Amino acid sequence: MEKMRFRTTAIVKLLAFLVSCVFLVQNATGKTHHHKFVVNSSPQTRLCSNKHILTVNGQFPGPNLYVHRGDKAIIEVYNKAKDNITLHWHGVRQLKNPWSDGPEYITQCPIRTGKNFTYRIEFTTEEGTVWWHAHSGWARATVHGAIIVYPKPGTYYPFPKPHEENPIILGEWWKQDLNKITGEANITGGEPRLSDAYTINGQPGYLYPCSKQGTFTMMVEYGKTYLLRIINAVVNEELFFSIAKHRMTLVGTDGFYTKPLTTDYIMITPGQTMDVLLEADQPASHYFMAARSYSSAFGAGFDNTTTTAILEYRGSRYHPPTSPQFPSLPPHNQTQAATNFTKRLRSLASKDHPIDVPKDIDTRLFYTISVNLLNCTNTPCKGPYGKRFSASVNNISFVTPSIDLLRAYYYRIHGVFEEDFPSKPPKSFNYTADHLPENFLTPAFGTKVKILEYNSSVELILQGTNVLASDNHPIHIHGYSFYVVGWGFGNFNPRMDPLRYNLIDPPEETTVGVPQNGWVAIRFRADNPGVWLMHCHIENHQMWGMNAVFLVKEGRRSQARMFPPPDDLPDC
């Protein structure tokens, strides 16, 4: 085999590159749709700050992609800038095709300046709302958009067809250039600068003078029902979301249907999507949609702002300057409110939308997730106690390799990763104790993977810790959905807690929030061969090393083997 040459690429800088993408979507009838997506640096004036950000077709958020279940998409990406980019199709299974999954140095090397790469995507089990975003550092803060997966032609929603549908993308906004923020954090070891505002469909909202005219407004008619496709594209915070005087009915999460759940608010973590039905049943007026942070980590900084959009009834005689009514949102640290919502989630589990929860488990994993600290070499850092932040899974802080793990696995390139990621933490302790010994603060380092046999049934316990400070960690697994069969506060009890598992209709998700000082039990079948990333979707934590990797072996039959690598796979 010809000797392959790789090079280590620089840290991705968000605001210094141009990417153009051509989307080709083939629907179930065989017709091909062509979409051109051009990503460039565009001027933005939100929050009275005149700067350029990375946008798609001049839009923030980027364009939405509309497909049917069973469709295929071919995405040609051209990088015309001086820095690197990859794209990830969040919540899309990518069956047998990890080559198109997108996380840099996991399944591919970044697309370099002047180069191109074609993503090939097939929508198989997903139905509802998923999304796409950059998977190169903080680039996803502005490089993202919705993917709407409609039912197959001839099939229908498991609820009455809504009058209209609206994507609601929750995001963040910084006055300062993001590459400067991340660069400074890497040098000082401290927490990156907090965002200046949250956004709804790209606008901070009516509470900000520079955003008043651009505030997103959703027009409704009395008596009609609307489907809101809500995506949390925020980089670093969970959010509470509510609509004044209106209740919502949740009908889907992460591209899977749920039993209808009527609620006054939702708590949605970074990476999650939620489909909710809204009935326009109030007097004709203007009402605020609003979102603000749910921040559970004691002592951690968070963006203490509120973003708004306007729900306006057609025929209303009132005007926004005096009339919008504000919703009641839970307090920022209200873990009980977050739990009261998430504990009610259930899969639809119907005849037309069945579920298949693994019952007989042959692979049991126990992963602790922690925020850690490291000593600084020369001068004190800006993290707690003069140290620098780190993060870990099973006390191992992930070290990003210089070539992608999937390529190293496929071509048997030695020395890139080790196959000994532990099935449980190296040391057992009271993970959620109020006070923990200081020696627990420092993690080990490594580029390790966990080997899973093809078609093995896996139970994974995700255990939060109070090593530095506990938090709600949104954990996302690429290439898989999973069933959330149990959760609780404190330390997982392997004898008692499984007795309370829900194996009948647990929610099926691709991103799950591990509660503050608590645990979550998930189950899935390892039937998608390849190399798949698991990580916290809080970008700070991922940047500090809260990542793990599953290497799922291939099976013997052709349908259990990965597709071969594409010819245009980027070099390192």
Buried (B, 14 or more C-beta within 10 A) or exposed (E): EEEEEBEEBEEBBBBBBBBBBBBBBBBBEEEEBEBEBBBBBBEBEBBEBEBEBBBBBEBBBBBBBBBBBBBBBBBBBBBBBEBBBBBBBBBBBBBBBBBBBBBBBBBBBBBBBEBBBBBBBBBBEBBBBBBBBBBBBBBBBBBBBBBBBBBBEEEEBBBEEBBBBBBBBBBBBBBEBBBBBBBBBEEBBBBBBBBBBBBBBBBBBBBBEEBBEBBBBBBBEBEBBBBBBBBBBBBBBBBBBBBBBBBBBBBBBBBBBBBBBEBBBBBBBBBBBBBBBBBBEBEBBBBBBBBBBBBBBEEBEBBEBBBBBBBBBEEBEBEBEEBBBBBEBBEBBBBEBBBBBBEBBBBBBEEEBEBEBBEEEEBEBBBBBBBBBBEBEEEEBBBBEEBBBBBBBBBBBBEBBEBBBBBBBBEEBEEBBEEEBBEBBEEEBEBBBEEBEEEBBBBEBBBBBBBBEBBBBBBBBBBBBBBBBBBBBBBBBBBBBBBBBBBBEBBBEEEEBBEEBBBEBBBBBBBBBBBBBBBBBBBBBBBBBBBBBBBBBBBBBBBBBBBBBBBBBEBEEEEBBBBEBBEEBBBB
